[in-house]
Amino acid sequence: MRSFAAAAAFRVALVAAGMLIPTLASANELERDGYKFAYTRSVTDTGDTVLAGTVTTSGEPFRLVVRDRTVSGDVGGRPVRFRIAKPLNGSAQVAAR
């Protein structure tokens, strides 16, 4: 149950991060709803954004791949898949090149 709560919280954090990450590109920590996340962000050759790190409040690792408005990956070893309101700027910029 705790993993499910962390995944749900991370979903909310990712939606917020979708608006914040482009302006805070050097940031590698995020706090939302009492959860803290430490992560790295990279862009693949195909333009997908990869967010990988740890939910620092629970120690659960996560790896998420953002392609357009679809996010898929795992949090704490459990698969997650959801949509976000708008694509992250990093993946949209690469796709436009």
N, CA, C and O of each residue as an XYZ file, in Angstrom:
388
protein
N       0.821     -1.193      0.000
C       0.000      0.000      0.000
C       0.867      1.259      0.000
O       0.538      2.244     -0.661
N       1.966      1.223      0.739
C       2.850      2.372      0.785
C       3.438      2.666     -0.594
O       3.569      3.827     -0.982
N       3.790      1.614     -1.334
C       4.322      1.805     -2.688
C       3.284      2.452     -3.591
O       3.613      3.309     -4.411
N       2.032      2.041     -3.439
C       0.963      2.630     -4.244
C       0.829      4.112     -3.921
O       0.653      4.929     -4.824
N       0.909      4.462     -2.652
C       0.818      5.864     -2.260
C       1.998      6.651     -2.817
O       1.829      7.783     -3.269
N       3.186      6.065     -2.789
C       4.362      6.744     -3.337
C       4.216      6.944     -4.835
O       4.567      8.002     -5.358
N       3.700      5.937     -5.530
C       3.505      6.055     -6.977
C       2.484      7.138     -7.296
O       2.665      7.913     -8.235
N       1.408      7.187     -6.511
C       0.393      8.213     -6.731
C       0.971      9.597     -6.451
O       0.711     10.545     -7.193
N       1.738      9.708     -5.403
C       2.363     10.989     -5.081
C       3.356     11.386     -6.156
O       3.465     12.561     -6.506
N       4.083     10.405     -6.683
C       5.052     10.722     -7.725
C       4.351     11.198     -8.979
O       4.866     12.060     -9.691
N       3.190     10.651     -9.256
C       2.434     11.096    -10.433
C       2.104     12.575    -10.296
O       2.250     13.340    -11.249
N       1.660     12.971     -9.116
C       1.352     14.376     -8.883
C       2.625     15.211     -9.025
O       2.609     16.287     -9.624
N       3.719     14.707     -8.471
C       4.981     15.437     -8.545
C       5.453     15.574     -9.979
O       5.984     16.619    -10.356
N       5.272     14.548    -10.777
C       5.720     14.605    -12.160
C       4.925     15.627    -12.949
O       5.479     16.337    -13.788
N       3.626     15.705    -12.682
C       2.814     16.701    -13.369
C       3.320     18.094    -13.023
O       3.433     18.955    -13.895
N       3.623     18.311    -11.751
C       4.180     19.604    -11.341
C       5.560     19.795    -11.953
O       5.896     20.894    -12.394
N       6.343     18.758    -11.981
C       7.691     18.846    -12.540
C       7.648     19.135    -14.029
O       8.561     19.765    -14.562
N       6.607     18.686    -14.704
C       6.473     18.962    -16.126
C       6.452     20.447    -16.420
O       6.854     20.885    -17.498
N       5.980     21.219    -15.452
C       5.990     22.667    -15.617
C       7.271     23.285    -15.068
O       7.706     24.324    -15.564
N       7.881     22.677    -14.063
C       9.032     23.265    -13.393
C      10.373     22.864    -13.973
O      11.286     23.689    -14.008
N      10.527     21.641    -14.427
C      11.831     21.148    -14.864
C      12.439     22.006    -15.972
O      13.637     22.283    -15.909
N      11.691     22.439    -16.972
C      12.333     23.243    -18.013
C      12.980     24.521    -17.479
O      14.016     24.942    -17.995
N      12.394     25.144    -16.458
C      12.958     26.375    -15.928
C      13.993     26.107    -14.847
O      14.800     26.984    -14.537
N      13.985     24.918    -14.270
C      14.939     24.557    -13.239
C      15.770     23.371    -13.706
O      15.862     22.357    -13.015
N      16.364     23.501    -14.865
C      17.052     22.374    -15.485
C      18.180     21.824    -14.634
O      18.515     20.646    -14.755
N      18.780     22.649    -13.769
C      19.878     22.162    -12.953
C      19.388     21.464    -11.684
O      20.182     20.821    -10.998
N      18.118     21.574    -11.365
C      17.582     20.960    -10.157
C      17.563     19.443    -10.289
O      17.220     18.912    -11.345
N      17.933     18.747     -9.218
C      17.863     17.292     -9.245
C      17.148     16.751     -8.020
O      17.244     15.563     -7.712
N      16.439     17.614     -7.329
C      15.600     17.199     -6.213
C      14.270     17.924     -6.314
O      14.185     19.053     -6.798
N      13.235     17.242     -5.841
C      11.902     17.800     -5.898
C      11.158     17.324     -4.670
O      11.310     16.174     -4.260
N      10.353     18.193     -4.076
C       9.535     17.801     -2.938
C       8.093     18.153     -3.238
O       7.792     19.257     -3.692
N       7.202     17.205     -2.979
C       5.783     17.418     -3.260
C       4.961     16.554     -2.327
O       5.225     15.359     -2.198
N       3.984     17.131     -1.683
C       3.057     16.419     -0.798
C       3.778     15.564      0.239
O       3.336     14.458      0.548
N       4.875     16.066      0.772
C       5.610     15.345      1.813
C       6.569     14.288      1.302
O       7.246     13.639      2.099
N       6.644     14.101      0.007
C       7.580     13.149     -0.586
C       8.733     13.915     -1.207
O       8.543     14.992     -1.772
N       9.928     13.355     -1.101
C      11.103     13.950     -1.723
C      11.638     12.992     -2.775
O      11.651     11.775     -2.588
N      12.079     13.570     -3.883
C      12.596     12.792     -5.000
C      13.957     13.335     -5.400
O      14.121     14.542     -5.572
N      14.925     12.456     -5.546
C      16.231     12.804     -6.092
C      16.332     12.082     -7.428
O      16.091     10.877     -7.497
N      16.686     12.801     -8.489
C      16.628     12.187     -9.805
C      17.668     12.776    -10.748
O      18.264     13.822    -10.489
N      17.857     12.072    -11.834
C      18.627     12.589    -12.960
C      17.691     12.633    -14.154
O      16.723     11.877    -14.233
N      17.989     13.512    -15.060
C      17.163     13.648    -16.257
C      18.071     13.542    -17.470
O      19.119     14.185    -17.534
N      17.661     12.730    -18.425
C      18.420     12.603    -19.663
C      17.448     12.484    -20.826
O      16.267     12.190    -20.641
N      17.957     12.715    -22.013
C      17.142     12.614    -23.226
C      17.784     11.566    -24.123
O      18.984     11.619    -24.396
N      16.976     10.615    -24.577
C      17.478      9.549    -25.438
C      17.633     10.049    -26.871
O      17.204     11.152    -27.207
N      18.252      9.220    -27.707
C      18.421      9.562    -29.129
C      17.090      9.752    -29.840
O      17.007     10.487    -30.825
N      16.050      9.092    -29.344
C      14.733      9.204    -29.973
C      13.923     10.372    -29.424
O      12.793     10.597    -29.859
N      14.493     11.128    -28.462
C      13.804     12.291    -27.927
C      12.996     12.046    -26.683
O      12.352     12.967    -26.182
N      13.007     10.832    -26.165
C      12.292     10.541    -24.925
C      13.079     11.093    -23.746
O      14.309     11.066    -23.748
N      12.372     11.594    -22.739
C      13.010     12.068    -21.520
C      12.978     10.944    -20.495
O      11.931     10.334    -20.279
N      14.114     10.663    -19.863
C      14.205      9.621    -18.851
C      14.479     10.285    -17.503
O      15.466     11.003    -17.341
N      13.598     10.038    -16.543
C      13.773     10.495    -15.174
C      14.061      9.262    -14.336
O      13.238      8.348    -14.278
N      15.211      9.224    -13.689
C      15.589      8.066    -12.880
C      16.141      8.552    -11.553
O      16.890      9.527    -11.494
N      15.760      7.858    -10.488
C      16.253      8.264     -9.181
C      15.623      7.472     -8.069
O      15.311      6.290     -8.216
N      15.438      8.155     -6.935
C      14.929      7.513     -5.728
C      13.893      8.405     -5.066
O      14.039      9.627     -5.018
N      12.843      7.772     -4.558
C      11.917      8.469     -3.676
C      12.644      8.490     -2.336
O      12.652      7.487     -1.623
N      13.250      9.610     -1.989
C      14.141      9.631     -0.833
C      13.415      9.403      0.484
O      14.029      8.941      1.445
N      12.135      9.711      0.553
C      11.394      9.498      1.791
C      11.123      8.022      2.063
O      10.906      7.640      3.213
N      11.133      7.181      1.022
C      10.874      5.745      1.220
C      12.032      4.868      0.752
O      12.071      3.680      1.072
N      12.979      5.437     -0.005
C      14.096      4.660     -0.527
C      13.775      3.878     -1.790
O      14.622      3.132     -2.281
N      12.575      4.032     -2.325
C      12.182      3.277     -3.520
C      12.803      3.893     -4.778
O      12.725      5.105     -4.974
N      13.412      3.075     -5.621
C      13.950      3.588     -6.875
C      12.830      3.761     -7.902
O      11.795      3.100     -7.827
N      13.055      4.651     -8.848
C      12.106      4.802     -9.951
C      12.869      5.086    -11.229
O      13.983      5.612    -11.216
N      12.239      4.724    -12.327
C      12.743      5.053    -13.666
C      11.520      5.268    -14.541
O      10.709      4.362    -14.731
N      11.399      6.465    -15.066
C      10.252      6.819    -15.885
C      10.719      7.334    -17.232
O      11.688      8.088    -17.322
N      10.026      6.921    -18.270
C      10.309      7.386    -19.624
C       9.114      8.216    -20.074
O       7.978      7.740    -20.092
N       9.391      9.465    -20.435
C       8.341     10.377    -20.873
C       8.443     10.518    -22.381
O       9.439     11.014    -22.909
N       7.404     10.078    -23.062
C       7.330     10.189    -24.524
C       6.060     10.964    -24.835
O       4.952     10.481    -24.604
N       6.233     12.173    -25.362
C       5.119     13.083    -25.609
C       4.361     13.304    -24.306
O       4.905     13.907    -23.382
N       3.121     12.833    -24.207
C       2.324     13.005    -22.991
C       2.150     11.697    -22.226
O       1.361     11.644    -21.282
N       2.861     10.646    -22.607
C       2.735      9.352    -21.939
C       3.972      9.068    -21.101
O       5.101      9.202    -21.574
N       3.749      8.675    -19.859
C       4.827      8.320    -18.950
C       4.689      6.843    -18.623
O       3.603      6.386    -18.267
N       5.780      6.092    -18.741
C       5.759      4.678    -18.368
C       7.069      4.354    -17.679
O       8.084      5.014    -17.895
N       7.030      3.337    -16.854
C       8.233      2.934    -16.129
C       7.869      2.171    -14.888
O       6.873      1.449    -14.855
N       8.698      2.335    -13.844
C       8.385      1.657    -12.591
C       8.803      2.514    -11.414
O       9.748      3.299    -11.487
N       8.066      2.336    -10.322
C       8.350      2.976     -9.040
C       8.382      1.866     -8.004
O       7.375      1.197     -7.775
N       9.526      1.670     -7.384
C       9.643      0.620     -6.380
C       9.402     -0.766     -6.939
O       8.905     -1.643     -6.232
N       9.750     -0.978     -8.211
C       9.569     -2.287     -8.826
C       8.169     -2.553     -9.347
O       7.896     -3.637     -9.862
N       7.291     -1.590     -9.220
C       5.920     -1.747     -9.711
C       5.729     -0.904    -10.967
O       6.102      0.269    -10.994
N       5.149     -1.501    -12.004
C       4.962     -0.750    -13.247
C       3.940      0.375    -13.089
O       2.933      0.223    -12.398
N       4.213      1.494    -13.733
C       3.282      2.621    -13.763
C       3.173      3.112    -15.193
O       4.111      2.994    -15.982
N       2.021      3.661    -15.511
C       1.788      4.242    -16.834
C       0.659      5.246    -16.672
O      -0.399      4.926    -16.130
N       0.895      6.466    -17.147
C      -0.125      7.496    -17.059
C       0.192      8.589    -18.068
O       1.254      8.595    -18.691
N      -0.755      9.517    -18.215
C      -0.584     10.622    -19.153
C      -0.417     11.908    -18.362
O      -0.940     12.037    -17.255
N       0.316     12.862    -18.931
C       0.483     14.164    -18.316
C      -0.176     15.212    -19.194
O      -0.471     14.961    -20.363
N      -0.405     16.390    -18.625
C      -1.162     17.419    -19.326
C      -0.477     17.915    -20.591
O      -1.138     18.181    -21.595
N       0.856     18.041    -20.543
C       1.566     18.497    -21.735
C       2.952     17.864    -21.746
O       3.465     17.492    -20.691
N       3.559     17.738    -22.909
C       4.895     17.130    -22.988
C       5.920     17.965    -22.248
O       5.771     19.182    -22.132
N       6.958     17.316    -21.749
C       8.057     18.050    -21.149
C       8.790     18.783    -22.257
O       8.906     18.265    -23.367
N       9.278     19.961    -21.979
C       9.930     20.779    -23.018
C      11.143     20.096    -23.623
O      11.382     20.232    -24.823
N      11.916     19.363    -22.828
C      13.111     18.706    -23.351
C      12.788     17.742    -24.475
O      13.476     17.733    -25.496
N      11.749     16.924    -24.308
C      11.416     15.966    -25.351
C      10.797     16.655    -26.555
O      11.003     16.212    -27.685
N      10.045     17.725    -26.343
C       9.449     18.440    -27.464
C      10.516     19.154    -28.283
O      10.412     19.221    -29.508
N      11.543     19.689    -27.622
C      12.595     20.388    -28.336
C      13.400     19.435    -29.193
O      13.740     19.762    -30.330
N      13.712     18.256    -28.664
C      14.493     17.291    -29.425
C      13.698     16.815    -30.628
O      14.254     16.648    -31.714
N      12.393     16.594    -30.442
C      11.568     16.097    -31.534
C      11.442     17.131    -32.648
O      11.240     16.780    -33.810
N      11.559     18.393    -32.290
C      11.398     19.453    -33.283
C      12.645     19.637    -34.140
O      12.580     20.280    -35.188
N      13.760     19.093    -33.723
C      15.006     19.286    -34.466
C      15.050     18.486    -35.736
O      16.037     18.546    -36.469
